[in-house]
Amino acid sequence: MNYETIIFEKLGDIAILKLNRPDKLNALNRKMLYEIDDCIKKIELDTSIYGLIITGSGEKAFAAGADINELHECDKQSGKLFSEYGSYVFKRIEQLSIPVIAAVNGYALGGGCELAMACHIRFAAENAKFGQPEVSLGIIPGYGGTQRLPRLVGKAKAIELTISGDMIGAQEALRIGLVNRIYSLNELLDKSIEFLTNSLKKGKIAIKTSIDCINKSQELSLLDGLNYESQRFGEVCGTKDFKEGTKAYLEKRLPHFTYE
């Protein structure tokens, strides 16, 4: 598929998905969501990809929300479908078994903030701005903002940000736990690649399984989550990588993982 609203490339075992509507501040329209969905399917099927970075084209925006022209046309029924499809696509990103970093290079507002929150990790440029300003349009967040934001920053702060519609900068986003790290705009993508590269030197099966267990923690009770973790722990103990990793430690050398 030839993409019109995103750019997809591979750097070794890392994939980069770049939102590419810079003249619209990378606003999320139906075509972009469809192309992101198609791209995620390709990533799921490509066993040579072990990490993903999502970022925006240009220096101004990661994604400045949903396309207002499309949003304005919604009624009760089409609005529900509008929300459901975006939530479906973002959930697929969240459930990827490879680590996903949002490299937020500017405005991440509305749907853009929701997309960043669906990623596993958020690195922000110093000029990044975050917010859920939907109430100023007479609407609520529709791509998971009311659900993921309180899980990341707490209920009170989520309500404050959502009902005020206020934007916050990168430093405040870091302080409240919405962002993991801050870099200059020029080094943001390189630092994201560096983080994944260093992480992927570890046991990739263990990384995938850790992400799966952490994702499950959002759905399961503590007891069920502990049982699930023990099950997956046992499965990993049956891999060659586990034997190699522990043997290398005992022999005081670097492990040579084969991802088996």
Contacts in CASP RR format, 6 or more apart in sequence:
PFRMAT RR
TARGET T0000
AUTHOR 0000-0000-0000
METHOD contacts of the structure
MODEL  1
MNYETIIFEKLGDIAILKLNRPDKLNALNRKMLYEIDDCIKKIELDTSIY
GLIITGSGEKAFAAGADINELHECDKQSGKLFSEYGSYVFKRIEQLSIPV
IAAVNGYALGGGCELAMACHIRFAAENAKFGQPEVSLGIIPGYGGTQRLP
RLVGKAKAIELTISGDMIGAQEALRIGLVNRIYSLNELLDKSIEFLTNSL
KKGKIAIKTSIDCINKSQELSLLDGLNYESQRFGEVCGTKDFKEGTKAYL
EKRLPHFTYE
1 35 0 8 1.000
1 38 0 8 1.000
3 20 0 8 1.000
3 35 0 8 1.000
3 38 0 8 1.000
3 39 0 8 1.000
4 31 0 8 1.000
4 35 0 8 1.000
5 19 0 8 1.000
5 20 0 8 1.000
5 21 0 8 1.000
5 29 0 8 1.000
5 31 0 8 1.000
5 32 0 8 1.000
5 35 0 8 1.000
6 17 0 8 1.000
6 18 0 8 1.000
6 19 0 8 1.000
6 20 0 8 1.000
6 32 0 8 1.000
6 35 0 8 1.000
6 36 0 8 1.000
6 39 0 8 1.000
7 16 0 8 1.000
7 17 0 8 1.000
7 18 0 8 1.000
7 20 0 8 1.000
7 57 0 8 1.000
8 15 0 8 1.000
8 16 0 8 1.000
8 17 0 8 1.000
8 18 0 8 1.000
8 39 0 8 1.000
8 42 0 8 1.000
9 15 0 8 1.000
9 16 0 8 1.000
9 18 0 8 1.000
10 16 0 8 1.000
10 48 0 8 1.000
10 49 0 8 1.000
11 193 0 8 1.000
12 48 0 8 1.000
13 48 0 8 1.000
13 49 0 8 1.000
13 50 0 8 1.000
13 51 0 8 1.000
13 200 0 8 1.000
14 49 0 8 1.000
14 50 0 8 1.000
14 51 0 8 1.000
14 52 0 8 1.000
14 53 0 8 1.000
14 193 0 8 1.000
14 196 0 8 1.000
14 197 0 8 1.000
14 200 0 8 1.000
15 43 0 8 1.000
15 46 0 8 1.000
15 49 0 8 1.000
15 51 0 8 1.000
15 52 0 8 1.000
15 53 0 8 1.000
16 52 0 8 1.000
16 53 0 8 1.000
16 54 0 8 1.000
16 55 0 8 1.000
16 189 0 8 1.000
17 36 0 8 1.000
17 39 0 8 1.000
17 52 0 8 1.000
17 53 0 8 1.000
17 54 0 8 1.000
17 55 0 8 1.000
18 54 0 8 1.000
18 55 0 8 1.000
18 56 0 8 1.000
18 57 0 8 1.000
19 26 0 8 1.000
19 28 0 8 1.000
19 32 0 8 1.000
19 54 0 8 1.000
19 55 0 8 1.000
19 56 0 8 1.000
19 57 0 8 1.000
19 62 0 8 1.000
19 63 0 8 1.000
20 26 0 8 1.000
20 56 0 8 1.000
20 57 0 8 1.000
21 27 0 8 1.000
21 29 0 8 1.000
21 32 0 8 1.000
21 57 0 8 1.000
22 56 0 8 1.000
22 57 0 8 1.000
22 58 0 8 1.000
22 60 0 8 1.000
22 61 0 8 1.000
24 64 0 8 1.000
24 67 0 8 1.000
25 60 0 8 1.000
25 61 0 8 1.000
25 63 0 8 1.000
25 64 0 8 1.000
25 65 0 8 1.000
25 107 0 8 1.000
26 56 0 8 1.000
26 57 0 8 1.000
26 61 0 8 1.000
26 62 0 8 1.000
26 63 0 8 1.000
26 64 0 8 1.000
27 63 0 8 1.000
27 64 0 8 1.000
27 65 0 8 1.000
27 66 0 8 1.000
27 67 0 8 1.000
27 68 0 8 1.000
28 63 0 8 1.000
28 65 0 8 1.000
28 66 0 8 1.000
28 67 0 8 1.000
28 111 0 8 1.000
28 112 0 8 1.000
28 115 0 8 1.000
29 66 0 8 1.000
29 67 0 8 1.000
29 70 0 8 1.000
30 67 0 8 1.000
30 70 0 8 1.000
30 85 0 8 1.000
33 85 0 8 1.000
33 86 0 8 1.000
33 89 0 8 1.000
36 89 0 8 1.000
36 93 0 8 1.000
37 88 0 8 1.000
37 89 0 8 1.000
37 92 0 8 1.000
40 89 0 8 1.000
40 92 0 8 1.000
40 93 0 8 1.000
40 96 0 8 1.000
43 49 0 8 1.000
43 52 0 8 1.000
43 96 0 8 1.000
43 98 0 8 1.000
44 96 0 8 1.000
49 98 0 8 1.000
50 98 0 8 1.000
50 200 0 8 1.000
50 204 0 8 1.000
50 207 0 8 1.000
51 98 0 8 1.000
51 99 0 8 1.000
51 100 0 8 1.000
51 196 0 8 1.000
51 200 0 8 1.000
52 96 0 8 1.000
52 98 0 8 1.000
52 99 0 8 1.000
52 100 0 8 1.000
52 101 0 8 1.000
53 100 0 8 1.000
53 101 0 8 1.000
53 102 0 8 1.000
53 103 0 8 1.000
53 189 0 8 1.000
53 192 0 8 1.000
53 193 0 8 1.000
53 196 0 8 1.000
54 93 0 8 1.000
54 100 0 8 1.000
54 101 0 8 1.000
54 102 0 8 1.000
54 103 0 8 1.000
54 115 0 8 1.000
54 119 0 8 1.000
55 62 0 8 1.000
55 102 0 8 1.000
55 103 0 8 1.000
55 104 0 8 1.000
55 105 0 8 1.000
55 188 0 8 1.000
55 189 0 8 1.000
55 192 0 8 1.000
56 62 0 8 1.000
56 63 0 8 1.000
56 103 0 8 1.000
56 105 0 8 1.000
58 105 0 8 1.000
59 105 0 8 1.000
59 106 0 8 1.000
59 127 0 8 1.000
59 185 0 8 1.000
60 106 0 8 1.000
60 107 0 8 1.000
61 105 0 8 1.000
61 106 0 8 1.000
61 107 0 8 1.000
61 108 0 8 1.000
62 102 0 8 1.000
62 103 0 8 1.000
62 104 0 8 1.000
62 105 0 8 1.000
62 106 0 8 1.000
62 107 0 8 1.000
62 108 0 8 1.000
62 112 0 8 1.000
62 115 0 8 1.000
62 116 0 8 1.000
62 128 0 8 1.000
63 107 0 8 1.000
63 108 0 8 1.000
63 109 0 8 1.000
63 111 0 8 1.000
63 112 0 8 1.000
63 115 0 8 1.000
64 107 0 8 1.000
64 108 0 8 1.000
64 109 0 8 1.000
64 110 0 8 1.000
64 112 0 8 1.000
65 109 0 8 1.000
65 110 0 8 1.000
65 111 0 8 1.000
65 112 0 8 1.000
65 113 0 8 1.000
66 110 0 8 1.000
66 111 0 8 1.000
66 143 0 8 1.000
68 137 0 8 1.000
70 82 0 8 1.000
71 82 0 8 1.000
71 137 0 8 1.000
71 139 0 8 1.000
74 82 0 8 1.000
83 142 0 8 1.000
83 143 0 8 1.000
86 142 0 8 1.000
86 143 0 8 1.000
87 142 0 8 1.000
87 143 0 8 1.000
87 144 0 8 1.000
90 114 0 8 1.000
90 115 0 8 1.000
90 118 0 8 1.000
90 143 0 8 1.000
90 144 0 8 1.000
91 118 0 8 1.000
93 100 0 8 1.000
93 115 0 8 1.000
93 118 0 8 1.000
93 119 0 8 1.000
94 100 0 8 1.000
94 118 0 8 1.000
94 119 0 8 1.000
94 120 0 8 1.000
94 215 0 8 1.000
95 215 0 8 1.000
96 211 0 8 1.000
97 208 0 8 1.000
97 211 0 8 1.000
97 212 0 8 1.000
98 207 0 8 1.000
98 208 0 8 1.000
98 211 0 8 1.000
99 120 0 8 1.000
99 121 0 8 1.000
99 196 0 8 1.000
99 199 0 8 1.000
99 207 0 8 1.000
99 211 0 8 1.000
100 119 0 8 1.000
100 120 0 8 1.000
100 121 0 8 1.000
101 119 0 8 1.000
101 120 0 8 1.000
101 121 0 8 1.000
101 122 0 8 1.000
101 123 0 8 1.000
101 192 0 8 1.000
101 195 0 8 1.000
101 196 0 8 1.000
102 108 0 8 1.000
102 115 0 8 1.000
102 116 0 8 1.000
102 119 0 8 1.000
102 121 0 8 1.000
102 122 0 8 1.000
102 123 0 8 1.000
103 123 0 8 1.000
103 125 0 8 1.000
103 188 0 8 1.000
103 189 0 8 1.000
103 192 0 8 1.000
104 116 0 8 1.000
104 122 0 8 1.000
104 123 0 8 1.000
104 124 0 8 1.000
104 125 0 8 1.000
104 128 0 8 1.000
104 130 0 8 1.000
104 170 0 8 1.000
104 179 0 8 1.000
104 188 0 8 1.000
105 125 0 8 1.000
105 127 0 8 1.000
105 128 0 8 1.000
105 185 0 8 1.000
105 188 0 8 1.000
105 189 0 8 1.000
106 124 0 8 1.000
106 125 0 8 1.000
106 127 0 8 1.000
106 128 0 8 1.000
106 129 0 8 1.000
106 185 0 8 1.000
107 128 0 8 1.000
107 129 0 8 1.000
108 115 0 8 1.000
108 116 0 8 1.000
108 128 0 8 1.000
108 129 0 8 1.000
108 130 0 8 1.000
108 131 0 8 1.000
109 129 0 8 1.000
109 130 0 8 1.000
109 131 0 8 1.000
109 132 0 8 1.000
109 133 0 8 1.000
109 167 0 8 1.000
110 131 0 8 1.000
110 132 0 8 1.000
110 133 0 8 1.000
110 134 0 8 1.000
110 141 0 8 1.000
110 143 0 8 1.000
110 145 0 8 1.000
111 141 0 8 1.000
111 142 0 8 1.000
111 143 0 8 1.000
111 145 0 8 1.000
113 130 0 8 1.000
113 131 0 8 1.000
113 132 0 8 1.000
113 145 0 8 1.000
113 149 0 8 1.000
114 132 0 8 1.000
114 141 0 8 1.000
114 142 0 8 1.000
114 143 0 8 1.000
114 144 0 8 1.000
114 145 0 8 1.000
114 148 0 8 1.000
115 143 0 8 1.000
116 122 0 8 1.000
116 130 0 8 1.000
117 144 0 8 1.000
117 145 0 8 1.000
117 148 0 8 1.000
117 149 0 8 1.000
117 152 0 8 1.000
117 178 0 8 1.000
118 143 0 8 1.000
118 144 0 8 1.000
118 148 0 8 1.000
120 211 0 8 1.000
121 180 0 8 1.000
121 195 0 8 1.000
122 173 0 8 1.000
122 178 0 8 1.000
122 179 0 8 1.000
122 180 0 8 1.000
123 179 0 8 1.000
123 180 0 8 1.000
123 181 0 8 1.000
123 182 0 8 1.000
123 183 0 8 1.000
123 188 0 8 1.000
123 191 0 8 1.000
123 192 0 8 1.000
123 195 0 8 1.000
124 130 0 8 1.000
124 170 0 8 1.000
124 173 0 8 1.000
124 174 0 8 1.000
124 179 0 8 1.000
124 181 0 8 1.000
124 182 0 8 1.000
124 183 0 8 1.000
124 188 0 8 1.000
125 170 0 8 1.000
125 182 0 8 1.000
125 183 0 8 1.000
125 184 0 8 1.000
125 185 0 8 1.000
125 188 0 8 1.000
126 170 0 8 1.000
126 182 0 8 1.000
126 183 0 8 1.000
126 184 0 8 1.000
126 185 0 8 1.000
127 170 0 8 1.000
127 185 0 8 1.000
128 169 0 8 1.000
128 170 0 8 1.000
128 173 0 8 1.000
128 179 0 8 1.000
128 182 0 8 1.000
129 167 0 8 1.000
129 168 0 8 1.000
129 169 0 8 1.000
129 170 0 8 1.000
130 167 0 8 1.000
130 168 0 8 1.000
130 169 0 8 1.000
130 170 0 8 1.000
130 173 0 8 1.000
130 178 0 8 1.000
130 179 0 8 1.000
131 161 0 8 1.000
131 165 0 8 1.000
131 166 0 8 1.000
131 167 0 8 1.000
131 168 0 8 1.000
132 141 0 8 1.000
132 145 0 8 1.000
132 149 0 8 1.000
132 161 0 8 1.000
132 162 0 8 1.000
132 165 0 8 1.000
133 165 0 8 1.000
133 166 0 8 1.000
133 167 0 8 1.000
134 140 0 8 1.000
134 141 0 8 1.000
134 142 0 8 1.000
134 162 0 8 1.000
134 165 0 8 1.000
135 162 0 8 1.000
135 163 0 8 1.000
135 164 0 8 1.000
135 165 0 8 1.000
136 165 0 8 1.000
140 146 0 8 1.000
140 162 0 8 1.000
141 149 0 8 1.000
141 162 0 8 1.000
145 162 0 8 1.000
146 158 0 8 1.000
146 162 0 8 1.000
149 158 0 8 1.000
149 161 0 8 1.000
149 162 0 8 1.000
149 178 0 8 1.000
150 157 0 8 1.000
150 158 0 8 1.000
150 159 0 8 1.000
151 218 0 8 1.000
152 158 0 8 1.000
152 177 0 8 1.000
152 178 0 8 1.000
153 161 0 8 1.000
153 176 0 8 1.000
153 177 0 8 1.000
153 178 0 8 1.000
157 176 0 8 1.000
160 166 0 8 1.000
161 168 0 8 1.000
168 176 0 8 1.000
168 178 0 8 1.000
170 179 0 8 1.000
170 182 0 8 1.000
171 182 0 8 1.000
173 179 0 8 1.000
174 180 0 8 1.000
174 181 0 8 1.000
174 182 0 8 1.000
181 191 0 8 1.000
183 191 0 8 1.000
199 207 0 8 1.000
200 207 0 8 1.000
202 257 0 8 1.000
203 241 0 8 1.000
203 245 0 8 1.000
203 255 0 8 1.000
203 257 0 8 1.000
203 259 0 8 1.000
204 241 0 8 1.000
204 257 0 8 1.000
204 259 0 8 1.000
205 236 0 8 1.000
205 239 0 8 1.000
205 241 0 8 1.000
205 259 0 8 1.000
205 260 0 8 1.000
206 236 0 8 1.000
206 241 0 8 1.000
206 242 0 8 1.000
209 232 0 8 1.000
209 235 0 8 1.000
209 236 0 8 1.000
212 232 0 8 1.000
213 225 0 8 1.000
213 228 0 8 1.000
213 229 0 8 1.000
213 232 0 8 1.000
216 225 0 8 1.000
216 228 0 8 1.000
217 225 0 8 1.000
220 228 0 8 1.000
236 242 0 8 1.000
239 260 0 8 1.000
240 258 0 8 1.000
240 260 0 8 1.000
241 255 0 8 1.000
241 257 0 8 1.000
241 258 0 8 1.000
241 259 0 8 1.000
241 260 0 8 1.000
244 255 0 8 1.000
244 256 0 8 1.000
244 257 0 8 1.000
244 258 0 8 1.000
245 255 0 8 1.000
245 257 0 8 1.000
247 255 0 8 1.000
248 254 0 8 1.000
248 255 0 8 1.000
248 256 0 8 1.000
249 255 0 8 1.000
END
